[in-house]
């Protein structure tokens, strides 16, 4: 990334889980990190203080708040080098799509999982062009393989995978855009997903779900890879081989 000033990274949904692990990895790599959350203000502010970064709160289901997040970063830090669209919503697996999925469910998922990343990318584009920066979208194994998740969730992540490729084609060589598509990640939210946990333990070559740090390590590697763009990298411990 261009220039000698400490690079700035915005990681959405970073008060816990994959986002928090990514924020910690970026800070260890010498970046100034902007932590974001919708509601976990105390945890977000604590993490930002731990990392000597900053914290911003926004509801990404609200178009105005999503589009306004990048200008707030620039007002505080004056630059943006890395945007990680990590924030997302889902339901426990399995979800009874055909019996209970409403139009409101679809809209909320698409607002957070697809529209918000698009708004953030377009808002960040001038700043990322100025720094030679990059975007990493956190999608899902469910967006690559059509099974094992809510239909609406999987569709939202599949669409974000495709947007990743389209943006990479449109924005190169100025801005790189890639995606990480994790399988099951071991977080407090997924701890009760017994069937999914057993599937990864019994069927994947790695015999376990991913840890948040596994995903963060791949995101950091993507950021460091100056020639990599337009890729959706599956991180599922080899479950796709089965």
Backbone bond lengths (Angstrom), bond angles and torsions (degrees), N, CA, C in turn:
res aa  C-N    CA-C-N  psi(-1)  N-CA   C-N-CA  omega(-1)  CA-C   N-CA-C  phi
1 X - - - 1.453 - - 1.516 110.11 -
2 X 1.338 115.42 145.41 1.442 120.78 -169.74 1.526 111.58 -70.07
3 X 1.339 115.10 152.73 1.452 120.87 171.51 1.505 113.70 84.16
4 X 1.352 113.75 165.58 1.456 120.56 -176.56 1.522 112.03 -102.09
5 X 1.344 117.98 -11.29 1.457 120.77 179.49 1.519 109.47 -66.82
6 X 1.337 115.65 147.13 1.457 119.75 179.46 1.522 110.63 -56.60
7 X 1.338 117.92 125.25 1.463 119.81 -178.64 1.522 112.10 -66.89
8 X 1.324 114.52 152.96 1.467 122.32 -178.04 1.527 108.49 -115.43
9 X 1.327 115.93 132.88 1.463 121.99 178.92 1.519 109.45 -123.26
10 X 1.330 115.58 132.83 1.466 122.08 170.98 1.517 108.24 -104.46
11 X 1.333 116.52 123.13 1.459 122.07 178.39 1.520 107.42 -118.21
12 X 1.322 117.40 111.27 1.459 119.13 -179.74 1.532 109.95 -78.22
13 X 1.325 114.81 151.41 1.461 119.65 -179.59 1.512 112.46 59.86
14 X 1.340 116.37 47.36 1.470 118.96 -169.51 1.521 114.48 -113.46
15 X 1.329 117.89 18.82 1.459 119.44 176.46 1.527 112.21 -76.05
16 X 1.342 117.36 -16.83 1.459 120.95 -179.36 1.527 108.95 -157.93
17 X 1.333 115.99 177.38 1.462 122.05 171.38 1.514 114.79 60.06
18 X 1.336 115.74 -141.21 1.461 121.86 -177.60 1.522 111.00 -58.73
19 X 1.328 116.21 -41.94 1.454 119.43 -178.32 1.511 112.59 -62.90
20 X 1.324 118.13 -42.90 1.462 121.13 179.25 1.522 111.11 -65.85
21 X 1.337 116.44 -41.33 1.466 119.64 177.83 1.525 111.04 -63.00
22 X 1.329 116.73 -38.13 1.462 121.04 178.28 1.519 110.80 -67.55
23 X 1.319 116.75 -43.01 1.461 120.51 177.73 1.532 110.35 -58.76
24 X 1.324 116.83 -44.72 1.471 120.04 179.41 1.523 111.21 -63.86
25 X 1.330 116.96 -40.21 1.468 120.31 179.67 1.532 110.42 -64.99
26 X 1.320 117.31 -44.15 1.460 120.18 178.99 1.528 110.98 -61.65
27 X 1.324 117.11 -43.15 1.463 120.06 178.93 1.526 110.61 -61.61
28 X 1.331 116.64 -41.48 1.469 120.70 177.46 1.525 111.41 -63.44
29 X 1.345 115.59 -28.87 1.462 120.62 178.62 1.530 112.84 -85.70
30 X 1.330 117.33 4.67 1.457 120.22 173.96 1.505 116.01 95.45
31 X 1.326 118.32 14.96 1.464 120.66 179.26 1.528 111.09 -95.52
32 X 1.311 114.99 153.86 1.457 121.58 165.15 1.526 107.38 -84.52
33 X 1.316 116.84 126.40 1.461 120.80 -172.53 1.523 110.54 -111.45
34 X 1.333 114.84 133.09 1.461 121.62 171.34 1.519 107.28 -101.74
35 X 1.319 115.61 114.86 1.466 123.08 179.04 1.528 107.95 -88.10
36 X 1.315 116.35 139.09 1.463 121.05 179.66 1.523 109.92 -132.29
37 X 1.331 115.88 147.11 1.465 121.15 167.94 1.519 108.76 -153.77
38 X 1.321 114.26 165.54 1.469 119.85 175.69 1.509 111.49 -85.75
39 X 1.349 116.44 -44.05 1.461 118.99 -171.97 1.530 113.98 -133.46
40 X 1.323 118.45 -19.78 1.475 120.68 -174.40 1.529 110.41 -86.35
41 X 1.326 115.42 63.21 1.459 120.45 -173.03 1.535 112.04 -62.19
42 X 1.337 117.36 -45.89 1.469 119.73 -177.26 1.523 111.04 -60.48
43 X 1.343 116.52 -46.32 1.465 120.17 179.84 1.525 110.43 -65.69
44 X 1.332 117.97 -40.12 1.453 120.73 179.75 1.511 112.28 -64.90
45 X 1.322 116.91 -44.71 1.466 120.09 179.38 1.524 111.15 -65.72
46 X 1.341 116.75 -37.31 1.466 119.79 178.50 1.523 110.94 -64.72
47 X 1.324 117.27 -42.72 1.461 120.35 179.21 1.522 110.68 -65.88
48 X 1.325 117.31 -42.91 1.457 120.20 178.37 1.526 110.89 -59.74
49 X 1.322 116.81 -41.93 1.460 120.04 178.32 1.523 111.11 -64.99
50 X 1.324 116.24 -40.97 1.476 120.86 178.03 1.517 111.48 -59.10
51 X 1.325 116.27 -36.72 1.462 121.31 -174.56 1.526 112.84 -97.23
52 X 1.328 117.13 4.10 1.471 122.09 -175.89 1.520 110.89 56.03
53 X 1.335 115.16 37.95 1.450 121.40 178.12 1.513 110.35 -110.50
54 X 1.322 116.50 -148.46 1.457 120.56 178.74 1.522 109.17 -138.33
55 X 1.318 115.12 166.21 1.464 120.82 -176.53 1.520 110.16 -127.63
56 X 1.334 116.42 137.90 1.454 122.78 174.47 1.524 109.46 -132.15
57 X 1.313 115.83 138.62 1.460 121.76 178.94 1.519 108.71 -109.12
58 X 1.341 116.83 134.96 1.459 121.09 177.26 1.515 108.95 -162.20
59 X 1.320 115.90 144.91 1.454 122.71 174.68 1.526 107.43 -93.71
60 X 1.319 117.19 107.78 1.456 121.02 -174.42 1.522 112.88 -74.94
61 X 1.319 117.97 -7.61 1.467 120.21 171.76 1.522 111.34 -75.35
62 X 1.330 116.61 -12.82 1.458 123.16 177.87 1.527 108.23 -98.12
63 X 1.330 117.39 116.86 1.461 121.29 -175.00 1.527 112.25 -55.35
64 X 1.315 117.06 -42.98 1.459 120.72 -176.93 1.520 111.24 -65.41
65 X 1.331 116.73 -42.12 1.459 119.34 179.17 1.528 111.21 -68.33
66 X 1.343 117.28 -38.30 1.460 120.29 178.80 1.522 110.67 -64.19
67 X 1.325 116.97 -49.61 1.458 120.92 -178.67 1.520 111.92 -65.56
68 X 1.340 116.75 -27.32 1.457 120.37 -177.89 1.506 115.10 -85.29
69 X 1.324 118.18 -5.25 1.464 120.02 -176.05 1.527 111.52 -68.26
70 X 1.319 117.81 -43.81 1.464 120.52 -178.76 1.529 111.91 -63.81
71 X 1.348 119.90 -46.87 1.464 118.17 175.99 1.524 113.54 -55.96
72 X 1.315 117.83 -32.91 1.466 120.26 177.50 1.529 111.00 -67.75
73 X 1.330 116.62 -38.26 1.477 119.80 175.50 1.524 109.98 -62.35
74 X 1.329 116.32 -46.49 1.462 120.42 -177.33 1.527 111.17 -65.97
75 X 1.323 117.83 -36.33 1.458 120.63 178.17 1.523 111.32 -63.20
76 X 1.324 116.14 -33.39 1.469 120.22 -177.66 1.513 113.03 -87.61
77 X 1.338 116.98 -36.84 1.462 119.87 -171.36 1.530 114.36 -117.58
78 X 1.314 117.74 -16.27 1.452 120.42 174.54 1.510 116.09 80.63
79 X 1.309 117.96 -2.34 1.468 121.64 -179.73 1.518 109.63 -161.48
80 X 1.329 115.24 164.75 1.462 121.68 173.21 1.514 108.00 -147.95
81 X 1.328 115.94 125.23 1.459 121.74 -177.92 1.521 113.03 -108.81
82 X 1.321 116.49 -31.75 1.466 120.66 -175.87 1.526 108.86 -138.15
83 X 1.325 115.11 129.55 1.465 121.97 171.92 1.515 108.08 -116.46
84 X 1.328 116.69 120.91 1.461 121.76 174.88 1.527 107.61 -112.12
85 X 1.325 115.55 110.27 1.467 121.52 176.62 1.526 108.16 -85.65
86 X 1.318 114.75 86.98 1.467 120.85 -176.22 1.521 112.47 -101.77
87 X 1.326 117.91 -29.23 1.470 120.56 -175.56 1.523 110.73 -59.80
88 X 1.315 115.76 137.31 1.460 120.93 178.58 1.507 110.00 -165.09
89 X 1.321 115.99 163.22 1.460 121.14 176.96 1.521 109.19 -127.66
90 X 1.316 115.04 152.86 1.464 120.65 179.12 1.518 108.21 -155.25
91 X 1.329 115.45 177.82 1.449 122.58 173.57 1.522 109.13 -116.26
92 X 1.347 117.00 160.18 1.461 118.33 173.65 1.526 111.23 -57.81
93 X 1.309 115.62 150.88 1.471 121.42 179.42 1.524 108.53 -96.88
94 X 1.360 121.06 134.95 1.467 124.42 -4.39 1.512 110.89 -85.92
95 X 1.316 115.88 155.67 1.457 121.61 175.37 1.527 108.18 -110.74
96 X 1.304 116.73 138.39 1.472 119.94 -174.68 1.525 109.90 -82.74
97 X 1.328 115.87 73.85 1.463 120.82 -177.62 1.521 112.63 -54.30
98 X 1.316 116.42 -49.95 1.453 120.03 -170.66 1.517 111.99 -70.85
99 X 1.320 117.43 -24.27 1.454 120.48 -178.84 1.531 112.97 -93.81
100 X 1.335 115.79 -34.36 1.458 116.97 -168.80 1.509 116.68 -131.24
101 X 1.317 119.83 1.29 1.452 120.90 -176.61 1.526 110.39 -77.48
102 X 1.325 116.65 121.55 1.458 121.40 -177.50 1.523 110.99 -101.22
103 X 1.310 115.66 166.36 1.463 119.98 174.69 1.523 110.54 -61.02
104 X 1.337 116.81 -35.42 1.472 120.19 178.12 1.521 111.18 -64.57
105 X 1.354 117.01 -38.08 1.464 120.69 175.97 1.531 110.79 -59.64
106 X 1.326 115.62 -47.82 1.469 120.92 179.00 1.524 110.59 -57.42
107 X 1.317 116.49 -48.67 1.462 119.90 -175.62 1.525 111.67 -63.26
108 X 1.330 117.16 -40.86 1.452 118.84 -179.22 1.527 110.78 -66.05
109 X 1.336 116.73 -44.31 1.463 119.88 177.48 1.526 111.55 -59.39
110 X 1.316 116.78 -45.94 1.460 120.00 -178.42 1.524 111.12 -68.02
111 X 1.318 117.66 -36.85 1.461 120.08 178.46 1.524 111.28 -59.52
112 X 1.329 117.04 -46.16 1.466 120.82 -175.44 1.531 111.97 -82.92
113 X 1.332 116.67 -43.47 1.468 120.56 -171.07 1.515 114.29 -85.40
114 X 1.335 117.76 -20.20 1.464 120.15 -175.05 1.522 113.02 -127.60
115 X 1.332 117.28 -51.61 1.461 119.66 -175.43 1.525 110.66 -69.18
116 X 1.331 118.29 -43.83 1.467 120.35 -179.58 1.526 112.21 -60.01
117 X 1.350 120.35 -47.19 1.463 118.60 175.46 1.528 113.31 -57.26
118 X 1.340 116.46 -38.00 1.472 119.57 177.93 1.531 110.65 -63.35
119 X 1.340 116.65 -46.46 1.462 120.12 -179.81 1.527 111.23 -62.81
120 X 1.320 116.67 -40.15 1.464 120.37 178.85 1.529 111.18 -66.17
121 X 1.333 116.50 -42.26 1.472 119.94 179.20 1.524 110.91 -61.64
122 X 1.321 117.23 -47.14 1.457 119.55 -177.32 1.524 111.26 -67.60
123 X 1.333 116.78 -36.64 1.462 119.82 177.18 1.526 111.89 -67.13
124 X 1.339 115.99 -33.60 1.468 120.73 -175.95 1.520 113.61 -83.83
125 X 1.307 117.55 -13.13 1.462 120.60 -170.04 1.525 114.11 -55.30
126 X 1.330 120.86 -50.02 1.470 118.49 179.72 1.525 113.17 -58.67
127 X 1.337 116.47 -41.84 1.463 119.66 -179.45 1.524 111.29 -67.40
128 X 1.329 117.17 -40.30 1.460 120.58 179.85 1.526 110.94 -68.34
129 X 1.314 117.37 -36.56 1.470 119.64 175.40 1.527 110.49 -62.36
130 X 1.319 116.31 -38.37 1.461 120.43 -178.06 1.518 112.22 -67.01
131 X 1.323 117.17 -30.88 1.466 120.37 -177.44 1.525 113.51 -102.69
132 X 1.352 117.11 -3.58 1.461 118.51 -172.75 1.504 110.91 66.09
133 X 1.327 116.12 39.60 1.454 121.96 -172.09 1.512 114.33 -86.97
134 X 1.328 115.38 -167.32 1.457 120.24 -174.99 1.517 111.08 -151.32
135 X 1.332 113.66 162.63 1.463 123.02 177.11 1.525 108.31 -120.04
136 X 1.323 116.33 136.86 1.463 121.45 170.11 1.518 107.47 -124.42
137 X 1.321 116.57 119.55 1.462 122.02 176.38 1.523 109.22 -96.59
138 X 1.319 116.63 131.42 1.463 121.09 175.82 1.524 106.62 -93.43
139 X 1.328 115.74 110.66 1.462 120.38 -178.12 1.530 108.26 -107.84
140 X 1.314 118.37 -125.92 1.460 118.93 -175.81 1.522 111.13 -167.12
141 X 1.316 115.17 149.25 1.464 122.77 166.94 1.528 110.12 -50.02
142 X 1.345 116.26 -36.47 1.470 120.82 -178.79 1.521 112.40 -65.55
143 X 1.332 117.25 -22.20 1.448 120.66 177.12 1.513 113.88 -85.42
144 X 1.336 116.49 -5.67 1.468 122.39 178.94 1.516 110.60 -106.03
145 X 1.339 116.31 -41.68 1.461 121.84 -178.76 1.532 108.49 -115.75
146 X 1.324 118.71 123.13 1.471 121.17 -170.93 1.525 113.61 -80.32
147 X 1.335 116.06 64.41 1.457 119.72 176.34 1.511 108.59 -163.84
148 X 1.332 115.07 161.37 1.454 120.41 170.01 1.509 115.82 84.73
149 X 1.351 118.61 10.08 1.453 118.92 -179.99 1.514 109.75 -154.70
150 X 1.318 115.19 173.53 1.446 121.20 173.18 1.523 110.44 -57.19
151 X 1.322 116.29 138.19 1.467 120.69 179.34 1.528 110.29 -58.90
152 X 1.317 117.41 -45.71 1.469 120.41 -177.51 1.530 110.79 -65.72
153 X 1.321 117.13 -43.39 1.469 120.29 179.08 1.523 110.39 -62.17
154 X 1.342 116.69 -48.23 1.458 120.57 -179.25 1.529 110.92 -61.29
155 X 1.322 117.17 -40.53 1.459 120.84 179.26 1.520 111.32 -64.50
156 X 1.331 116.80 -39.90 1.473 119.71 179.91 1.522 110.68 -64.54
157 X 1.323 117.14 -38.52 1.464 120.44 -179.44 1.527 111.48 -75.83
158 X 1.330 117.57 -34.87 1.467 120.20 175.40 1.524 109.96 -63.22
159 X 1.331 116.71 -40.60 1.461 120.09 177.80 1.523 110.81 -63.81
160 X 1.333 117.75 -40.57 1.464 120.34 179.23 1.529 110.89 -66.38
161 X 1.333 117.12 -35.26 1.476 119.37 173.68 1.519 110.77 -58.39
162 X 1.324 116.70 -43.90 1.466 120.39 -177.75 1.529 110.68 -70.28
163 X 1.330 117.01 -40.08 1.460 120.50 175.64 1.532 110.04 -59.30
164 X 1.319 116.96 -39.22 1.464 121.03 177.58 1.522 110.74 -55.02
165 X 1.313 116.84 -48.74 1.463 121.05 -178.14 1.537 111.19 -67.18
166 X 1.320 116.49 -41.80 1.461 120.02 -179.62 1.526 111.44 -64.80
167 X 1.337 116.92 -41.79 1.458 119.98 178.11 1.523 111.45 -66.15
168 X 1.323 116.94 -40.19 1.470 119.68 178.55 1.522 110.95 -59.51
169 X 1.331 116.12 -42.10 1.466 120.19 179.28 1.521 111.05 -65.87
170 X 1.332 116.79 -37.30 1.462 120.71 -176.15 1.525 112.89 -78.49
171 X 1.325 117.67 -30.41 1.458 120.89 -169.62 1.526 114.58 -102.07
172 X 1.332 117.36 -12.22 1.455 118.84 178.82 1.515 111.35 -67.20
173 X 1.329 119.15 149.82 1.468 126.64 -0.03 1.523 114.49 -88.99
174 X 1.347 117.36 3.88 1.463 119.09 -171.97 1.523 113.32 -69.31
175 X 1.341 116.36 -42.56 1.464 121.69 -175.39 1.523 108.48 -131.62
176 X 1.323 116.59 129.68 1.459 121.21 176.14 1.525 109.55 -92.09
177 X 1.334 115.84 142.32 1.468 121.35 179.30 1.523 108.40 -134.21
178 X 1.320 116.58 122.65 1.463 122.60 179.32 1.528 109.40 -136.79
179 X 1.316 115.92 170.76 1.460 120.80 177.97 1.520 110.06 -136.91
180 X 1.312 115.14 148.34 1.458 123.73 170.29 1.519 107.21 -110.19
181 X 1.329 116.89 129.76 1.464 121.62 -178.43 1.532 108.95 -116.58
182 X 1.341 117.56 85.36 1.470 119.33 -179.04 1.517 111.54 -72.79
183 X 1.329 114.63 152.33 1.449 120.34 164.12 1.521 108.45 -82.61
184 X 1.304 116.42 -144.62 1.464 120.01 179.16 1.527 110.04 -64.37
185 X 1.324 115.93 131.76 1.461 122.08 177.03 1.520 108.08 -116.97
186 X 1.309 116.40 134.19 1.461 122.64 -175.29 1.527 109.78 -77.83
187 X 1.315 116.57 96.99 1.459 123.01 177.97 1.521 108.44 -131.06
188 X 1.331 117.93 168.01 1.478 118.63 176.74 1.522 112.56 -55.48
189 X 1.346 117.90 -34.14 1.458 120.33 -178.77 1.518 112.06 -65.73
190 X 1.333 118.19 -35.15 1.466 121.38 -175.13 1.525 112.88 -95.23
191 X 1.320 117.70 -1.03 1.464 120.26 -175.89 1.520 112.18 -60.64
192 X 1.338 117.04 -29.35 1.469 120.49 -178.08 1.522 112.74 -89.69
193 X 1.331 118.31 -0.96 1.461 121.67 -178.49 1.527 109.01 -83.77
194 X 1.301 115.38 71.69 1.461 121.97 -170.31 1.527 112.81 -58.29
195 X 1.315 117.31 -46.43 1.470 120.40 -177.60 1.519 111.36 -62.78
196 X 1.325 116.79 -42.89 1.467 120.30 179.43 1.518 110.78 -66.20
197 X 1.336 116.94 -41.04 1.465 120.23 178.34 1.527 110.79 -60.31
198 X 1.326 116.21 -43.97 1.467 120.09 -179.19 1.522 111.53 -66.31
199 X 1.328 117.34 -36.26 1.461 120.96 178.13 1.520 110.55 -60.45
200 X 1.331 117.32 -47.50 1.468 119.38 -178.86 1.525 111.24 -67.43
201 X 1.326 117.01 -36.73 1.460 119.69 -179.45 1.521 112.16 -69.81
202 X 1.311 117.10 -34.47 1.456 119.94 -175.28 1.519 113.69 -92.53
203 X 1.338 118.12 -27.51 1.457 120.38 -168.95 1.515 115.68 -113.49
204 X 1.321 118.85 -25.03 1.461 118.73 -178.71 1.529 109.84 -82.56
205 X 1.331 118.26 145.89 1.463 120.55 177.45 1.533 113.13 -56.67
206 X 1.340 117.36 -30.29 1.467 120.15 179.99 1.524 112.85 -81.81
207 X 1.335 116.93 -11.64 1.470 123.22 174.66 1.532 113.73 59.14
208 X 1.313 116.39 29.91 1.465 119.70 175.73 1.521 109.35 -164.57
209 X 1.318 114.47 161.62 1.460 119.66 169.72 1.518 109.04 -72.67
210 X 1.327 116.18 163.54 1.465 120.51 175.28 1.525 109.85 -71.57
211 X 1.305 115.26 154.68 1.461 121.75 168.48 1.525 108.19 -97.47
212 X 1.323 118.39 153.76 1.469 119.10 177.04 1.527 112.63 -53.04
213 X 1.333 116.38 -35.36 1.466 120.15 -179.55 1.522 112.19 -66.74
214 X 1.335 117.19 -28.16 1.469 120.55 176.01 1.530 110.23 -63.66
215 X 1.316 115.51 -43.94 1.461 120.26 -179.51 1.530 109.76 -69.13
216 X 1.321 115.98 -42.50 1.465 120.21 179.53 1.524 111.27 -60.37
217 X 1.330 116.73 -38.80 1.464 120.05 178.99 1.511 112.12 -63.20
218 X 1.333 116.70 -39.98 1.461 119.73 178.40 1.524 110.97 -68.66
219 X 1.324 117.15 -40.67 1.469 120.05 177.60 1.524 110.14 -59.75
220 X 1.327 117.08 -44.69 1.463 120.49 179.12 1.523 111.41 -61.81
221 X 1.323 116.92 -39.09 1.465 120.44 179.01 1.524 111.13 -65.81
222 X 1.321 117.01 -38.79 1.463 121.12 177.53 1.526 110.35 -63.46
223 X 1.319 116.31 -44.24 1.466 120.16 178.74 1.526 110.98 -60.04
224 X 1.320 116.47 -36.95 1.470 121.08 -177.79 1.518 113.44 -79.59
225 X 1.325 118.16 -11.01 1.470 121.73 -174.52 1.521 109.80 -95.37
226 X 1.325 116.48 95.23 1.461 121.59 -170.65 1.525 114.64 -66.92
227 X 1.321 118.57 -14.41 1.467 120.88 -176.94 1.530 112.20 -105.00
228 X 1.313 116.71 -2.56 1.460 120.72 -174.58 1.524 110.52 -91.60
229 X 1.329 116.76 121.69 1.455 120.18 174.88 1.521 109.85 -154.37
230 X 1.331 114.96 153.47 1.459 121.15 177.95 1.508 114.96 74.38
231 X 1.327 117.91 16.97 1.461 120.89 -177.56 1.522 111.39 -104.33
232 X 1.326 115.61 143.31 1.462 123.20 169.91 1.521 105.70 -113.49
233 X 1.319 116.37 107.26 1.464 120.81 -172.15 1.524 109.67 -99.14
234 X 1.322 114.81 116.25 1.460 121.73 179.95 1.530 110.17 -76.03
235 X 1.325 116.52 129.02 1.462 121.66 -179.95 1.526 107.33 -126.88
236 X 1.328 115.43 83.13 1.465 119.33 -174.16 1.515 112.91 -128.76
237 X 1.331 117.07 21.33 1.464 119.82 179.71 1.503 113.47 62.65
238 X 1.351 116.86 21.73 1.454 121.25 178.36 1.516 115.19 83.79
239 X 1.341 117.75 9.18 1.470 119.53 -179.10 1.535 110.82 -58.91
240 X 1.344 116.93 -31.43 1.473 119.61 -179.65 1.524 111.89 -60.52
241 X 1.311 118.16 -20.96 1.473 120.66 179.08 1.517 111.87 -70.48
242 X 1.321 118.00 -17.90 1.460 121.86 -178.66 1.520 111.43 -88.57
